[in-house]
Every structure is written in structure tokens, then in C-alpha cells.
């Protein structure tokens, strides 16, 4: 595996919307510093739902993006889905919470899946895209930063699978907002999930 693209964005206004969003990402050249809050210089506008230490970096796998290119009928350029990093040879469906991606000094740990929203649908110019993305069951990958580092396109990536009980990202997206069984809740809480989801599940327990 290797980094195919590193993407950042500035705050931009969606057509017909009053608010600004950081979803418009574009591939950049050269090294970019990644700290606990994500890529330095990357815009995050709605911090209630985006960003933070457990959603610091958003990954997409090239296998998933290639599938979307066929599904949409046109190339999917790096940054189209608002991702920060594109990883060659990665299939989003095979990723679980706790899996790690190591590139140079940078260590990322998977915390949660991408839940599609109205801003994403507007960016894709498709009001039905939230449902379409959900049905596709290839959710994007949110990570926390275990160790900061500089990342650039072309760097090799080491994938380390989580050793504990696996919470796969497609499963996480499918169960979002639903009440889990006691067994599944325990499995989710045993994994290093996003602190927001952890708080929700602890309240249900």
C-alpha cells in the first residue's frame, strides 16, 4: 500500500447554501504535517459533526473509489468525497475499528465510519446520494492520530489489523442510530471507537 493523494481544502460555500463547508478537498503536492487535529491548514467548518481528535483524518481506499467511479460513470478525483488521504490497494469494506495505518512517523488508528449527510449529497449534486452511499456499504474511514508526522503522496503505508474483536465499518454504518444487542454493545465498547459513539452506547447500557 501507499499514499496516492494528500488532500486539503479551504472553507467554501455550497451553491444555494448560506453556510460554508470544508468538504471541497484537492490533492496537494509536497509534505503536509498531520497533528492530533488533522492535516495542518485543512478547513473544518462544522466542528459539531466533523473533525476533533477522533475524526482527525478521513481516509478513502482506492478500491472503493474505483468502484464509485464505475458506479457514477466518471472518474472520481482525489478529494471528491472530502477525504484527506487516498490509500492505494485499500478496500473500505475490509477495515475495522482499531486497525492502524503507518506511513513514515505518522500512525493513524481507525475510530469510526463516515455517515453521509445533506452537505455530502449537495456536494455530489444528488439529493438521493445519502441513501445511495448507505446502500453501497463502502463507508469512508475516520482516524485518530496516534503519532504525528508529515505525509506526502507516494509514501508506503503499513496496515496493521486490530487484534481484538472486530467492528467492521460497513456494520458500524448499518447499525448507526439503532439499539445494539448487549453482545454487540460490549464488542463495540471493547474496541477503540469514536468517543461520541462510546458515550452514546454507555448511556444505553
ROTOR-684926 format. One record per residue (C-alpha): x, y, z. Coordinates in steps of 0.02 Angstrom, whole numbers, plus 32768, in hexadecimal, padded with zeros to 4 digits. Layout:
<recs>
u X&v Y&w Z
...
</recs>
This chain:
<recs>
u 8000&v 8000&w 8000
u 8032&v 80B5&w 7FE8
u 7FEA&v 8163&w 7FF4
u 7FA0&v 8190&w 7F4A
u 7F69&v 8240&w 7F79
u 7F6C&v 82BD&w 8008
u 7ED8&v 8334&w 8005
u 7EAE&v 83D5&w 805F
u 7E25&v 8456&w 804B
u 7DF4&v 8508&w 8072
u 7D4B&v 8541&w 80B2
u 7CD7&v 8552&w 801C
u 7C1F&v 8575&w 8006
u 7BB1&v 84F1&w 7FB6
u 7B45&v 8531&w 7F26
u 7A9D&v 8569&w 7F6B
u 7AD4&v 8556&w 8021
u 7AF8&v 85DE&w 80A1
u 7B7D&v 857F&w 8101
u 7C31&v 8554&w 80D8
u 7C79&v 84A6&w 80D8
u 7D24&v 8456&w 80D4
u 7CEA&v 83C3&w 806A
u 7D3E&v 8406&w 7FCD
u 7DE8&v 83B1&w 7FD4
u 7E70&v 83B4&w 7F50
u 7F11&v 8351&w 7F3D
u 7FAB&v 83B3&w 7F71
u 8062&v 8397&w 7F4A
u 80EC&v 838F&w 7FCA
u 80E8&v 835C&w 807F
u 8059&v 8387&w 80F4
u 8066&v 8382&w 81B2
u 7FE1&v 8319&w 8209
u 7FC8&v 833B&w 82C2
u 7F44&v 8305&w 8340
u 7EC1&v 8375&w 82EC
u 7EE5&v 8339&w 823B
u 7F3D&v 8383&w 81A5
u 7F86&v 842E&w 81CC
u 7F31&v 84B0&w 8160
u 7E96&v 8447&w 813A
u 7DEF&v 849E&w 8154
u 7D6E&v 8452&w 81CA
u 7CD4&v 84BF&w 81D7
u 7C51&v 845C&w 8237
u 7CAF&v 841B&w 82CE
u 7C12&v 83D8&w 8320
u 7C0D&v 834B&w 82A1
u 7CB9&v 834D&w 824F
u 7D6C&v 8351&w 8288
u 7DAB&v 833D&w 8339
u 7E2C&v 82C4&w 837B
u 7DC9&v 8228&w 834B
u 7D9F&v 8266&w 829C
u 7E44&v 82BB&w 827B
u 7E6A&v 8268&w 81D4
u 7DF1&v 8222&w 8153
u 7E2F&v 8194&w 80E2
u 7DEC&v 8148&w 8043
u 7E30&v 80A9&w 7FF4
u 7E57&v 80A7&w 7F3A
u 7DF3&v 8006&w 7F22
u 7D57&v 805B&w 7F67
u 7D72&v 80F8&w 7EFF
u 7D8C&v 808F&w 7E62
u 7CE5&v 8039&w 7E86
u 7C92&v 80E3&w 7E98
u 7CDE&v 811D&w 7DF4
u 7C88&v 808B&w 7D9B
u 7BE6&v 80A8&w 7DFB
u 7BE3&v 8162&w 7DD2
u 7C20&v 814E&w 7D22
u 7CB0&v 81C9&w 7D2E
u 7D5B&v 81D6&w 7D83
u 7D5C&v 81FE&w 7E3D
u 7DE8&v 827A&w 7E58
u 7E46&v 827A&w 7EFF
u 7DE6&v 82E2&w 7F7E
u 7D3C&v 82C9&w 7F2B
u 7CF2&v 827A&w 7FC7
u 7D48&v 82F6&w 803A
u 7DD2&v 827C&w 8066
u 7E7D&v 82AF&w 80A5
u 7EDD&v 8216&w 806D
u 7EC5&v 8196&w 7FE3
u 7F19&v 80EE&w 8007
u 7F46&v 807F&w 7F74
u 7F06&v 7FCC&w 7F7B
u 7E90&v 7FEB&w 800C
u 7DDB&v 7FAD&w 800D
u 7D73&v 800D&w 808C
u 7D04&v 7F75&w 80A8
u 7D96&v 7F14&w 80F5
u 7DC2&v 7F97&w 8179
u 7D95&v 7F8A&w 8231
u 7D9E&v 7FFD&w 82C7
u 7E4B&v 7FF4&w 8314
u 7EA5&v 7FCD&w 8272
u 7F3F&v 803A&w 825B
u 7F94&v 808A&w 81C6
u 804C&v 80B7&w 81D9
u 80A7&v 8126&w 815D
u 814C&v 8174&w 818E
u 813A&v 81B3&w 8240
u 807E&v 81C7&w 822D
u 8011&v 8145&w 8284
u 7F55&v 8149&w 8269
u 7ED5&v 80DE&w 82C5
u 7E26&v 80BF&w 8281
u 7D9B&v 80FD&w 82F2
u 7CFB&v 8103&w 828C
u 7CA9&v 8102&w 81E2
u 7C6B&v 8194&w 817C
u 7BB0&v 81B2&w 818F
u 7B73&v 820F&w 80F3
u 7B1B&v 82B6&w 810D
u 7ABA&v 8339&w 80AC
u 7B59&v 839E&w 808C
u 7BA8&v 8305&w 803A
u 7B0D&v 82ED&w 7FCD
u 7B0E&v 83A5&w 7F9B
u 7BC7&v 839B&w 7F71
u 7BA5&v 8304&w 7F02
u 7B12&v 8360&w 7EB3
u 7AA0&v 82CC&w 7ED8
u 7A14&v 82DD&w 7F59
u 7A0A&v 821F&w 7F64
u 7AC3&v 8207&w 7F82
u 7AB3&v 81EA&w 803E
u 7A49&v 814F&w 801D
u 7AB5&v 811C&w 7F8A
u 7B54&v 8127&w 7FF3
u 7B03&v 80C7&w 8082
u 7AC6&v 803B&w 8011
u 7B73&v 802C&w 7FC2
u 7BB8&v 7FFD&w 806E
u 7C67&v 803C&w 8049
u 7C76&v 80C1&w 80D1
u 7D09&v 8137&w 80DD
u 7D84&v 8123&w 816C
u 7D9D&v 819C&w 81FD
u 7E3E&v 8191&w 8262
u 7E90&v 81D9&w 82FC
u 7F48&v 8207&w 82F8
u 7FAF&v 8197&w 836A
u 8053&v 81E8&w 8334
u 8065&v 8287&w 82CF
u 80CB&v 828F&w 8231
u 80E1&v 82D7&w 8184
u 8087&v 827F&w 80F4
u 809E&v 828F&w 803A
u 805F&v 8232&w 7FA1
u 80C5&v 8198&w 7F77
u 80F2&v 8169&w 802A
u 80E0&v 80AF&w 8052
u 8056&v 807D&w 80CB
u 805E&v 7FEE&w 8147
u 7FB4&v 7FA7&w 8177
u 7FA2&v 7F5C&w 8226
u 7EFF&v 7EFF&w 824C
u 7EB1&v 7F16&w 82F8
u 7ED0&v 7E7C&w 8363
u 7E2D&v 7E83&w 83C5
u 7D7A&v 7E5B&w 8393
u 7D59&v 7EB3&w 82EE
u 7CD6&v 7F38&w 82D1
u 7CD2&v 7F48&w 8214
u 7CAA&v 7FF3&w 81CC
u 7C19&v 7FB9&w 815E
u 7BCB&v 7F6C&w 81FA
u 7BE6&v 800D&w 825A
u 7B8E&v 8071&w 81D3
u 7AFE&v 7FF5&w 81C9
u 7AE1&v 7FFB&w 8286
u 7AF5&v 80B8&w 8299
u 7A65&v 80FE&w 82FE
u 7A22&v 8051&w 8329
u 7A20&v 7FFD&w 83D2
u 7AA2&v 7F74&w 83DC
u 7A92&v 7ECC&w 8430
u 7AF0&v 7EBC&w 84D4
u 7B71&v 7E4D&w 847E
u 7B8F&v 7EC9&w 83EF
u 7B94&v 7F5D&w 8465
u 7C1C&v 7F07&w 84CC
u 7C7E&v 7EE2&w 842C
u 7C70&v 7F97&w 83F3
u 7CA5&v 7FDA&w 849D
u 7D3B&v 7F64&w 84A2
u 7D7C&v 7FB2&w 8401
u 7DCD&v 8061&w 83F9
u 7D31&v 80B2&w 83AF
u 7D11&v 816C&w 839C
u 7CF3&v 81BD&w 8445
u 7C49&v 8202&w 840D
u 7C07&v 8155&w 83E2
u 7C54&v 810F&w 8481
u 7BF4&v 818F&w 84E9
u 7B51&v 8162&w 8490
u 7B69&v 80A8&w 84AB
u 7B96&v 80BF&w 8562
u 7AF4&v 811D&w 857E
u 7A92&v 808D&w 852F
u 7AE8&v 800B&w 859B
</recs>
